């Protein structure tokens, strides 16, 4: 996964502070110095007046994530825009996919009793006789290999890419551009930086948050899972490991 902040509102915190000044009939120039302006913006954010930070936008380039991740991302719909690599117009020439660590680390041998039932030909790189089994990682990679062979064969016989893509898995990698205002990002981080969220989107959210803190530390000072600001909303399902703010 590669995450890059490719653009953002020029002077995001000054912009949001000036917007707040308009709301409260206060002159931006009357707030002397960056420290005082940070304090003023912090007080506005802490009061819950988060529409102010909608005036700051951030655009990220995200590469090499799974389609399983982007299916979760598009559930966020307010104040956010996406541009994702097309599987309809972009043909995938080689297998590119995300392998979960749980599959890499799985030590249980699969198909020990009826390995032939997995229909792996005797010439296959991962072929083993019945009773010997195969690792989860080997089976996963062989399955991906077959999937792409089928995908390529469908393309070769004239099936349009928009239809051949139906065989591609959730683990298939993709690239996506994400643009969101700061208010929506704060909401995303409260949900997706949580230890209870799915590991890949949690990794993405944490990387995005770190990039935001570099350019707008006041806006994102208390960003992150809900537990950095108060009680865990998961209740009895809490991970039991509350986070602390680190900027």
Secondary structure by P-SEA (a helix, b strand, c coil): ccccccccccaaaaaaaaaaaaaacccccccccaaaaaaaaaaaaaaccccccccbbbbbbbccccaaaaaaaacccccbbbbcccccccccccbbbbbbcccccccccccccccccccccccccccccccccccaaaaaaaaaaaaaaaaaaaaaaccccccccccccccccccbbbbbcaaaaaaaaaccccccccaaaaaaaaaaaaaaaaccccccccccccccccccccccccccbbbbbcc
